[in-house]
């Protein structure tokens, strides 16, 4: 009882700290589980869309402002021609660990609608901040298959002439003076019936769920360890206190010792 009477306030404070820490760990663990679920949904959508046959572009994008996140990486077909004089290079696009550019060329479909198309990847030049070679398609009529990607978010960075920081479709369309164009999506080239001016393909989207599950478990372990550590510390202090009491009891003189001393 003396142990409790002298230390209970301090240990209740420590218990409160551990409880708050455990709650924080719980939130972080739940956040990691949630992130994992989001990744799994995205991975499953990517795999499903990659295995879905190509559809005519008008079937998935009936209007110029059409877009549905469920269509990401879906393959669509277009008939028409490229507008090679309106090409752009997208900066800072690493591919398999190498720095480089993404070449974007507008494609005008037979309907008159224009879709920005990323034709592939070009390595950074040896002597300048631009590709050494930039092979462009001509305006031959062709059929292409592209995989749909959403327009990227605004990036305020500047870039040299004919270069842009990212594929923000409205910005690029305004820069190039495009007419009727798909405003919320662009295409990544998958096949070209002419096989003309082929570029190095970009990396496929990741299908690895990452380490979120193990991170979530780690936060749970941290919470449990905090309670275990607190219990161990309380027990250690209790044992030390009881040890001191036993020592004092053993050292207390008996009545015989007192009589002998007299």
N, C-alpha and C positions, 0 to 999 in steps of 0.2 A: 504493500500500500504506500509505503514511503517513496518507492520508486515512481509510482504513478502520480503521487501528489506533487512531486518536484519536477517532473518532466513532461506531463501529459500535454501542457499547452504548446511546448516546443514541437512535440511530435505531431500534434494535430495540425500545426502550421505546415510542417513538412508533408503530411498526408495531403493537405489541400494543394500544395505545389505539385505533388505526384499525380493527383487526380486531374488537375488542369493540364499537365503534360500528357497524360493518357488520353484525355479528350482531344487535345491537339493531334496526337498520333492517330486517333480514330478518324478525324477529319481528313488528315493527309492520306491515310490508308484508303479511305473511301474515294478520295479524289483520284488516286492511282488506279483503283478498280474501275472508276468511271472512264478514265482516259483509255484504259485497256479495252473497255466495251466499245468506245467510239472507234478505236483503231480496228477492232475486229469487224465492226459494221462496214467501215471503209474498205478493209481488205476483202471482205466477202463481196461487196459491190464491185470492186475492181475485177476480181476473179470472174464473177458472173458476167460483167460487161465484156471482158476480154473473150469470153467463150460464146457471146451472142453474135450471130451473123450480122454483117453490115446491112443497114437499112438506108433507103433514100433520105437525103438530108431533110427534105420537106416533111417527111413522116415524123421526125423527132423535133424539128424546128419549123413549125408551120408559119410562125411570124418572126420578124426581124429581131424582136426583143424576147423571143422565147428562150427559156433556159430552165432546166430542172437538175438539181444536184444528182439525181438518180441516173442522169445520162452521162456522167463523167466517165471517160474512157470508152464510151460506146463508139462503135465504128459506123460511119455513114459514107455514102458514095455521092460524088458530085461529077457532073459532066460540064466541061467548059474549058477555060484556059487561064493560065497565070498572067499576071500583069508585072513582068520582070523589072520594068523601069521604076516600080514603086517599092522595091525591096528595102528592108531595114535589117540591121544587125542588133541583136539583144546582147548587152554586155554581161559579164560576170556569170556565165553559164558553165560551171565545171561539169565535166563528163568523165566518169571513171577516174576521178582524181586529177584530171588535167584542166587547166584554164582554157576558156574559149568563148565562142559566140554561138548564138542560135540565129539561123537565117529565117526571116519571116517575109513571105511574099503573098500579096493578095491574090485570091483565086476568084474569078468571075464565072459563076455558074451560067448555064444556058438560060436560066430564068432571069438573069440580070442581077441577081443578088451576089454580094461579095462576102467571102469568108477569108479572114486572115489565116494563113497556113504556115506553120513552122515546118520547114522542109528538112531540118536536121542540124547537125553540129559542125562547127569549124574551129580548128585550134587557133590559138593566138599566134601571131606571126613572130618570127625570130628577131626582127628589127623594129617593130612598131606595134602599137596597141590596136591591132586590127589583123584579120586573117591575111596570110600571104596570098592565098587563092580564095576566090569567092565565086564559084561556078553557079551561074543562074540558068533557070529554064527559059526556053523561048515561049512564044505565045501560041504554040501548036495546040489544037483541040485535043483533049484527052479526058480519060476517066481516072479519078483519083479516089482513094479511100483514106479517110483521116479518122483519128480518134479525138473525140470532143474533149476540150478542156475549158474550165471557166476563165473568164477574164480575170487578170491579176489585179490586185489592189493598187491604189495610187502610190507612186514613188516620186518624190520631189527632186531626186538627184538629176543633175544635168548630164549630157553626153555629147560627144562630138557629132558632126554632121553625119547623117545616115545611121546613127546609132541611138539606141534607147535603153533605159535602165531595166525595163521589164515589158511584159505584154499586157498592158492596160488597154484593152480594145478601143474604148471611146477616144482615148488620147491618140493612139496610133492612127485611127481612122481619120481624125481631124487633121493630124499632121500630114497624112498622105492625100487628103482631099477626096476620100472615097464617097461614092454615092450610096445607094441602098446596100447596107451591110448588116451582118449579124452583129448585134451590139453587146452581147453578154457572153460570147463564147468564141473560141478559135479552134483550129484543128491542128493536130500533130500528124504529119504525113506518115501513112502506113504503106501505101503502094501507089505507083504511078504507071499507067498503061504504056507510057513511052519509055520508061526506065532512063529518063534523060537527066543528066547533071545530078547524079546521086550524091548525097552527102552522108557523113557518118551518122548512124541513128543515135538518138538519145537513149539514156538508160530507161529501162522499164520502171514503172512505179514500184516502190517497196511493198513487199507482202509479209514483212517480218513484224510481229506484234510488239517487239521491243522488250524492255525490262520492267514494264509497269507492274506486272503481276508479282515479281520478286520484290520490287520496291514496296508494294502494298503489304506483303508479308513482313518485310523488315520493320515497317512502322508498328505493326502489331507486336512483334517481338520486343521492340524498344519499350512499348507501354508495359508489357508483362515484366520485363527486366527492371523497370523503375519500381514496381511494387515489390518485386523480390529483393531488390537492393534496400528498399526502405525497411522491409521486415527483417533483413539480416542486420542492419544497423541498430534497430530497436532491440533485437535479441542480444547483440553484442553489448550494448549499454546496460541492458537488464542484468546480464551475467556478471558484468564488472561490478554493478551495484550490489548484487547479492553476494559476490565474493568479498566485497569490503565488509558487509554485515557479518558474514561468517567469521572473518578474521577478527573482528572486534569481539564477537562472542567467545571465540577460542582464547583470546587474550584476557578476558575478564577473570580476576583472581577468585579462587574458591574460598569458602569459609575457613577451611583448614589452612590455606595459605595465609589468610589474614591472621589466624591465631598464632601460627608459627612466627609470623612477623612480629607479633606482640611479645 
